[in-house]
Structures are given as C-alpha cells and as structure tokens.
Amino acid sequence: MISVKDMTDLVHVYDAYIAINKALFGEAVFLGFNEGNFGAISRIFNVIERNVDDGLKKDDYKRTWKILDDFSLESEERAKRLLGR
C-alpha cells in the first residue's frame, strides 16, 4: 500500500484531470486509455484503484469514486479515507 502523501498526490492529479476535462469538454468525459494523450492520463484511475483499501474494492469501487468526488473534503482527507485510515 502507498503512503498518505503519495495517495494525496494522486488525488491532486485526479482533481486536475477532472478540471481540465470539464474545461475541454464542458463536462467530465471519460476516455479510453488508447484515446490520445488525454485518454492515457486517465490511467490515474487504475493507479488509485489498485492502491485503495481492500474494503473499498468490494463494491466495484463505488465508494472509491464517492470519496474521490467529495470535493467538500481536502485532498489529504480523501486520500486517508481511500487508504482506510
């Protein structure tokens, strides 16, 4: 499992991806990994999913995405929750 600092950095990258995505497309559009450079950057989701607490993996990552998309929480708090801390 990765550190809280590393997961916090991943959450920051996720937030930036969503912000840029919305700026470019008007809404969050999820592209396949093979759909250009922007699609390749979406691999960040796989890195996050591989490193979340095992309990979050049981429901097909629904709770993971709920935590990631809770922008009322600071990035570090979301990272801690993703790691089960």
Secondary structure as GFF3:
##gff-version 3
##sequence-region A 1 85
A	DSSP	alpha_helix	4	25	.	.	.	ID=ss1
A	DSSP	alpha_helix	36	41	.	.	.	ID=ss2
A	DSSP	alpha_helix	44	51	.	.	.	ID=ss3
A	DSSP	alpha_helix	54	57	.	.	.	ID=ss4
A	DSSP	alpha_helix	62	68	.	.	.	ID=ss5
A	DSSP	alpha_helix	75	82	.	.	.	ID=ss6
###
